[in-house]
Amino acid sequence: MPTSRFEPSSIKNKMKREEIARKLKKQKGQSKLQKRLAQAKAEADNPAAKKKRQLENVPKTLDNAREYDPSILTAPPAHAPATDANEPVASSSTISPDHQPQDESAADISADPFASYFSGDVDPTIPPKVLITTSQKATRVTYEFCEELVSVFPGAELIRRKKGKGFEMGRIAGWAAGREYTHLVVVNENMKKPNAITMVYLPNGPTAYFKLTSIEPTQKISGHARPTAHFPELVLNGFVTRLGHTVGRMFQTLFPPMPEFQGRQVVTLHNQRDFLFFRRHRYAFRSAEKVQLQEIGPRFTLKLRSLRKGLPAVKNLGEVSKDLEFDTFEEEGGKDDRAVDTEERCQDEVMTKDADDDVEAGAAEDVGGTQVKPKKVVPPKEDEYVWMWKPELETTRRTFFL
């Protein structure tokens, strides 16, 4: 029975159906093989044809098929929206990416809060001071992850967060900014596992909040290397938008400007579909010509959820808490007495606060015979968001923001 007249699925006999299907599959494979052999033979005599075929046969992925966004700074002209030559340019969204993004990128870089780090005013031999802490009531797993972060950032220091009122993130950021810390990293946990990282650039922000997933500690990485105290190199991949440049420059400020190449350590932050993959390796020179990478660890993945201006807000900052009031059916005189007691209590709190400020001023170090008081940074009362992730933003699978 000729196989070209019938589909194998229309044959009722199972044994005959399987036999015909095997023959069709073998025939299809042989035709593909003959086509590939003929193509390889033709390209062996004509290398230009092979190069042209490789340039045209680019696989279509979500990364290279992302939707064009005016905020993309390195988008090729092919991704620009098509416009008529006779139509006037009406908005920034219709401008070709060859012009506007470069100018806006230069303006953003010159005006962002990280400009002082890249201007050369920072001593490259002194690492940035990074304060690492946790959420309240953290467990052992979170503290072990924080200790690994301390080994990643050269100038990092881990301080356990105290319990109780008065240790909000905004107050901690203000306290750290007054003591010349440049960054605050807070590792949050949920269900006894680290699930988020809040990164604050001191003293004036911004504040970035990342979701934390896929944590793999150093001890679970097979054949891992041991870290050293050398300043690592930093490799940033895939940050192509204005928001991505802000996030990338924020990560750059966590490391010294000048790496120590004799340590052979490199930290990579690879952005792919808005997922930031963190890896740390060491160069292993096997010979004068061959080099390999040996992973140090840890591994984890970040995803940006929000970016805020300034420090984290502290609600009801500086306001005196109100006392509980009960209806005791007393006369108005009793109410006046309670008002007087409340006023006296407020005055006592103000005096106590002034006394604490005097103690801090007395504890300040003397430099050159003059008394230097730590700069006091006050956190805001309300958060001002630059960008916040929402499910409505991801209209398609080809929509990315970094």
N, C-alpha and C positions, 0 to 999 in steps of 0.2 A: 504493500500500500504506500503510495507516494506521500511523503510527509508534508509537502507544500499545500495539499488540499485540505488538511484537517489540523485543527489545534489539538495538542495532546489532551487538553482538558475535556474535549468532546468525545474521547474514546472511552467506552464503558468498561472494557476489559482492563483490569489493573495492571497485569503483567505487560500487555502490549503498550499501555499508556506510558509506563515507566521506561520501556525500551525506546519508544519514539522520543521521549523527553531527553534521554541520555544521548541519543544520536544528534538531536538538535543542538544540545549544549556543546557537544564535541565539535560539531561543524562550525558553530559560532566562534568557539575559541581558536580553531585552526585559521579561520578567515582573519581574525584579529592579529594572530601571530604573523601571517603572511604579509599583512599590511604594515606591521611594525618593521619587519625585516626589509621590505622594499623601501620604506621611509629611511631606515638607517643606512641602507646602501646608497640612496640618493644623496643624503646629507653628508656622507663620508667624502664625496667628491665636491660638495658645495657647502662649506662651513657657514657661509652667510645665510643660507636658507635655514639651517638649524638655529642660528642665533635669532632670526626673525620669528621662527615658530615659538621659541621659548619666551620671547617678549610678548607675543600675542596671547599665549595660553597661560594667563595668570588666573589661578583659582579664585573664585569669588567667595569671600569670607565676610563675617560681620564687621571686621576691622576695616577692610578696604572698601566696604560698601556703606560706611557710616554716612548719615545725612549731613549735608553741608550746613554749617552754622557760621554766621559772621564772626563769631568769637574765635574761630579756628585761625591760628596765626601762621601755620605752616601748610595750609591746604593747597594742593596743586591747582592750577587754573582749570583743570577739567571738572573740579568739584564746584566751581562757581556757578551761580544761577545764570541761565541764559537770558540775555537782554538784547533788545534791538538797538542797533547803532544810532538810530534816529531818536530814540526815547531819551529824555533827560534823566539824570541820576536824581532820584527822589529821596532816597533814604540810605542809611548806612548798610542795610541788608542787601542792597543791589550793587554794592561796590565790589570790584574784583579783589580777590585776596592778595593781589600783588602790591596794592597801594595802602589801603586803610589800616589793616592789622599791624603792619610794621610800625607805623606812626603811633598807633594807640599802644602797642606793646612798649615802645620807648617811653611814652608818657607814663604808663603804669609803673615801669621799672624805676623811673626817676622819682616818683611820688609815693611809692609803697613804703611801709614801715621798715623794710629790710634794707633800705638804701645805704644806711650807715655801715652795714656789714660788708657790702660789696664795694664801698668807696675807698677802702684801704685804711680807714681809721682804726680798725681792729688789729691788735697784735697777732700775727699768724702763729706765734709760738705758744699762745695762751688759749686753751680750749674754752668754749662757752660753758658757763656754769648752768647745769641742768638739775632742777629739783624734781625727783621722781617720788611720787606717793601713790596711795591707793584710795579706794572708796572706804567708807566706814565699815568696820567689822569684816575686814578682809581675811581670807583664809590662807593656808600655807601655799597652795598652788599659785595664787596671785603674787605672793611675796617672792616665790622662786622665779616667776616670770619677770618681776621687777629687777631682781638681781642680775638676770641675763641682760636686761636693757642697760643696766649700769655698765656692764662690760662692753656694750655696743658704743655708747656715747662716751668720749674720752673724759669730759668734765662733769659726769653725772654723779649724783649723790642721792641715796635712798633714805627718806625719813618716814617713819611710820606715822600714819595719821591718827590723831587722838580722837576719842569719842566725845560726844556731847555737843551742845550748842556753842556757836562761836567759831567753828572750824569749817565754815562753808568754803567752797572752792574760790569764790571771789576774795574772801578775806585772806586765804592762804596765798593767792596770787599777789595781793597787795603787800603782804608780809615778805614774800620772796623778792618782789621788785625793790623793796626798801633795803634789802641786803645784797644787792647787785647780782642776783640771779638773772639769767637771760631767758630761761625757759622754765615752764612748769608742765610736767607730764603726769597726768592722773590716770591710773589704770582702774577701770570699773569692773566689777564682777557681778555675775548673776548665777544663781544655782551653784555657787562655789566654783565657778569657772570664769576667767577673764573674758569679757564680751565687748569692751569698748575702751577707747583711749581718747582723752581730751588733751590737746596740746595748746598751750598758751604761750604766746611770744610776749615777753616782758620788756618794758614796763607798760606799754600802751596797747597791747594786742597786735594782731587779731587772735581769735580763739577758734580752733578747728576741732570738730568732733568726728571721730572715725569709729565705724563698726569693726570689731576685731574677731577674726575667725581663723580656722585652720592653723592653730598653734602647734608647733612641733619643737619641743625643747632640744637643747644640744645633745643631751645624753641619749636621745632616741634616734639620732642621726648616725647611720652606720659609717664608720671610718672618718669621723669628724676630726678636725684639727683643734688645737688649743689656741685661744686668742692671746695676743700680747698687748702691751700698753702703747703700741705705736698708733699714731693717727692714721686712720684708714682713708683710702680713696672713696669717692662717692660717685656712683653712676646713676643717672636719672634717665629713664626711657619713656617716651610716649606722652609727655606732658605738652600738648599742642594748643590748648586753648588759653584764654586769659585767666580763667579760674585755675587751670592746671599749672600755669606759670606761678601763680601765687602760692599754691600748695607746694610745688617743687622748690621754690626759693625758701619757703618756710623750713623744709627739711634740710636744705643746704646750711641754714644758720645753726643747726644742731651740731655741726662738725667744724673743726678748725679749717680755715681757708687753705692752709698749706699742708698736704698729707706727708707722711713720712714713708717714703717708698721702700726703705730698707725693711719695713715690717711686712711688705708684700700682702697687705690686707686690703680688700675692696668690699664696699657695701653697695648693693644694687637695689634700687627701688624701681620696679618695672610696672608701668601702667598699661593694662590691657582691659578694655571695656569697663573702665572706671574702677577696676580692682587693682589695688597696689600690692604687688608681691614683693615681700622683703626677703633678701638673701644676703648672706655674708660668706665670702670665700677667701682663700689664700692662694697666691700663685705658687705652684710647685714646679720648679725647673728640673725636668728629667734629664735634659742634656742642653747643649749649646743652641740647639735648634727647636726642641720640643718643650712645651710648657703645658701644664694641666692645672685645673682648678680643684682645690680640696675645700669642701664646705666646712665652715666653722659652726654656723648656727647662731641663733635660733631661726626658725622659719615661721612666718605668719602672714596673714593677708588683711589689708585694710580697705575700707570703702568709706568715702567721705559722705557724711550725712548732713553736716551744717557748717557754715563759716560765719562767725560773728565779729563785729567790730568791738574793739576794746576788750576789757577783762570780763570774766563771767559776772553776771549781775547778782547782787545780794538783795533780796526783798526786804523791805522795811528797815533799811540801813539807817542807823542812828535814831530810830524812833523808840520812845519809851513804851514798853508794853503796858496795856491797860489792866487794872485790877478787876477781879471778878466782883460784880455788884449783885447784891441780894436785896430783895424787898423785905425790910424789917419793920415797916409801918411805923417808923420813928418820925419825929418832927423835923422841921427844916434845919434846926440847929445841929442835929446829928450829922446831916449831910454836909454842913459846912465844916464840921470837924474832920470828916473823912477827906474832904478836899484839901484841907490844910496838911493832913498827914501825907497825902499823895504828893503835894508840892515839896514837902521836906524830903521825901524819899528821892524825888528827882534831883534835888540839889545835892544830896549825898552821892548819887551816882555820877553827877557831873564832877564833883570834887574828886571822887575816886579815879575817874578817867584822867583828870588833870594830873593827879599824883602819878599815875602810870606813865604819862608822857614825860614827866620830870625824871622818872627813874630811867626811862630809855635815853633821855638826853644826857643823864649823868653817866650812863654806861657806854656812851659813844667814845670811840677811840680819838686820841689826840694826834694829829698829823701836822708836823711842823709848828707845834706850839699853839695851834688853833683847834678848837673843838668842832668836830664834824658830826652832825646829826644825820641819821639815816633818813633818806627821802621817804616821805609818807605818800603812798599811792592809795587812793580811795576807789574802790570798785563802783561801777554804776548801779543804779537801782532797777533799770530795765535793759533787757537785751535788745540789741539792734542787729538783725541778721542781714548779712550780705548775700548769702545763698543758703537755701534749705531744700533738701531732697524731699520730694513728694511723689507718690505713685502716679499722679496725673502727669508728671513731667515726662515719663518714659512712654511716649505715645507709640513707639515702635521698638523693635529689638535692635535697630540701628541708630538709636539715639544715645549719645554719650556726652559727658560734660567736662571731662578732664583731657 
